[in-house]
Amino acid sequence: MSKLVLKLNAFGGPTGRRLPKDAYDVLLAVTGFVDGPAAAVAAFQAEAKAANTGFDFAVKSLQNDFTDPGQDGPTRAAEFHPGNAGNRDRVREDLATVGRMLLGI
């Protein structure tokens, strides 16, 4: 199971904890991926074909919590980020962009 699927389920899955660190880790898993963000997105999307049992919950978490800067995922990730208000706004925007990229929208 991919790290992104695990983190998305930890945040917003059936027993999701909705912790700020889990939301922030979604951002880091994509932006800090060694082969680049596009490869992270491709690897996540490949999980759909790999019969990953957590993938559907991960997609629902993305849809419900990560496609808009005002949703719970970006808001909680910004809480975890140690920077100033401007940096936290950027975290919200970046994570919403990542969420849309992972969904292919």
HELIX and SHEET records of a PDB file:
HELIX    1   1 LYS A    3  GLY A   12  1                                  10    
HELIX    2   2 PRO A   20  THR A   31  1                                  12    
HELIX    3   3 PRO A   37  ALA A   46  1                                  10    
HELIX    4   4 PHE A   55  ASP A   65  1                                  11    
HELIX    5   5 ASP A   72  PHE A   80  1                                   9    
HELIX    6   6 ALA A   85  LEU A  103  1                                  19    
END                                                                             
